[in-house]
Amino acid sequence: MKVVILAGGLGTRMSELTKTIPKPMIKINNKPILVHIMEHFSKAGFNEFYIALGYKGKIIKNFFKKKKFEWKVNLIETGKNSMTGGRLKKLKKYLKNDKFFMTYGDGISNVNLKKLLQFHKKNKKIATLTAVRPPARFGSIKIKGKLVKVFKEKSKLDEGWINGGFFVFEPKIFKYIKNNMTYLEKEPLEKISKKKELIAYKHKGFWQCIDTKRDKDLIEKILKIN
């Protein structure tokens, strides 16, 4: 099954590190975040990657020219200024008419990807997101059973679950993405949530988004311990 990784954002909240490299190439214990993510998928048996490039995409291209992995790695330019939905839409032709994984290039987790996929197949919805319990600075989603009842990115809701960034999508998701400037996390996911076509796989294990230098330092310590 194909794995999409969005790796083209500006990473402005880590500008001290992202002036020279894209955020997914920031090293965690001497290995880029992007490679940590790809290894996670590979260990679960998913080895075909479609990496959506944008800001400083040449650095990622050069890295994969020099480093050889036993994965099928497709590096696709999706524009420096594209939003998350726009980047995904530009990959539509590569994904054909089949379900696929999608994640961001700045989050590391030990979510069970095989179980996530099984959960998605069993529930037969357009999209499954991985819900995680975050540090308090993030927003929330509201879940009733398995259905995501309300999806609001970084809003102050009371249940303590947020979008952890590991998705399984059916091809129907593309119908909800208008153009290059569409944020996936706004209109598309909010619309399918209202249609009861978005469900949540609750992950209670390790998850860390790398938004700041503090996050980077924290995750380095955690990964060294483990």
N, C-alpha and C positions, 0 to 999 in steps of 0.2 A: 504494500500500500504506500502511496506517495505521501511525503511529508513536506509541507510548506513552512518555511521559516522567514518571517518578516525581519529583514536586517538592513533597512534603508533609512531609518529615522536619524534625526540630527543629534539626539542624545544631549539636549541642551542643559539638563540638570546635572550633567557631569562634564561641563565644558572644560574643566581643568585637565581632563583626560581625553576628551573627544575633539579637541582642536586639531589633532594630528591623525587620529584613527577613528573609524566608526565604532560605536558602542559595543557591538557583538565581538569585536576584536580585542577588547580590554582583557587582559590576562588575569585569570584566577588561578593562583598557584602555578604560574608559568604556562598556562594553557588558555587560549581564547574562550570566552563564554560560549561562543558559537560551537566550538568543538565539544565542550562539555554537554551541550544540548544534543548534538548529533550522536555522541556516544551513548547517551541515554536511550535514544530511539533505536540505535543499532543493536544494543544489548537485548532489546525486546523483539528484534527480528525485522525492523523497518529500516531499510538502507537506501531508499531512493529519495533524494532530497531536491527540493526546488527552493532556492534561496533568492528572495526578492531584494535586489540591490537598489541603493539610492545614494545617500551621502557617503562619499569616499569609497564607493563600490570597487574601485580599482585595487584598493588595499586587500580586500577580500579575494578578488580574482588572483592577485599576485601570490597570496598565501597558498591558494589551492593549486597554483602552477608549481610551486616549490615543494609543497607537502603532498604526498600521495597517500590516499586512503582507499580501503577496499569498499568504497561506497560509490553509488552513482550520484554524482554531484552536478546539478544544473544551476548555473549562476545566471540569473535573468535581471536585466536592467529594467527597473520599474519607475524611474524618474526621481530626481532629488526632492521634489516638492509634493509627491503623491502622499495621500493619506492612507491609512491602513486598509480601508475598503478598496481604494483605487489600486493599491499594490496587488491585492489579492485578485482583483478583476483582470489585471494584466496577465495573470498566470492561467486564466481560464482555459486557453487553447492547449496548454500542456497537461492539464489535469483530466482531459477527456470527460466522459460521462460517468464518473465513479466517485465514491466517497473518498475523503482524504483527511489527513491530520493537518492542523495548522497551529503554530505557536509563534511567540515573539522571540527575538534574538537577545533578550536580556533577563530571562527567568530560568532558574535552575530548580529542579524538583526531583523527588523520587516517586512521582505518581506512577501507578501500575498501568502502563499504556495498553497492555493486552486486555486488562479488565475494563479500561475506559472504552475501548473499541467494542467489546462484548456488550457493554451497557448501552452503547449507542445503537448497535444492531438490534438489540432486544426491544428497545423502546420506539424505534421507527419514527423518529422526528427529523426535522431538517438539520438541527444543530444540537450538539452536546458540548457544554463547557465544563471545565473542571473548576469546581468551587473550592476555595481554600479559606482558612481562617488567617487573617492578615495581621500585620502590625496595625495599630490603631489609626495611623495616618491615611489609610485607604478607605474607599467607600464600600458600599454593600450591594448585594442582590437579595431579594426575598424569594425563598423557596417554599413551596407547599408540596410535600411528598418528594417527587422528582421534578415536577414542573417548576420552571423559573416564572414566578408570578409577576415580579417587577424587576426590570433591568435598568439600573441607573448608574453609570460609571462615576465613581467618586462622589456619590451622594451620601448624606448622613442617614442611613436607615439603621434599624436596631438589631438586626439578626446576626451580624458578625461574619457573614460570608461575602467573599468578593470573587470576581473573575480572575482565576489563576493562570489563564492564558494557554491552556492545553485544550484544543478543540478537536472535535470530529464534525465535518460538514458533509452534507449531501450536495450534489451539484445545484439543487434548487436555490441555494444561498445566493447565487449570482443574480437571480431575478430581483433581489432586494438591494443590489449595489448599483447606484445610478451612474457615477462617474469617478474620475480620478481624485476628486476632492471629497469623496464620501468617507467618513469615519465609520469603520465596521462596527465600533462599539456604540454608535449612536443610532441612527435611523434603522439600519438593517437588523441588528439584534433586538432593538426595542420593538420593532414591528413583528418579528417572528415570536417574540415573547408574548405579545398581545394575542397572537393567533394560536397560542399554546403549542408552538413548534420548537421551543427551546427548553432543553432539560439540563439538569445539573448533576454531574458526577461528583459526589463529595469526597474530597481528599483530605485526610486528617494527618498525613505525614509531613515530611519536610517540603518546604517551598520557600523560595526567596527570590524576590525581584531585585535587580541591581539598578537602583536609580541614583545612588549617591556614593561618594567615596566611603562613607560609613558602611553602606550595604556591602561594598566590595571587601572591606576589611573583615566584616562579620562572617561573610560566607567563606572566606579563605580559612578562617579559624575553624569553622564548622567542618569543612571538607578535610582539613588536616586531622581533626579528631576522628572522623569516620574513615 
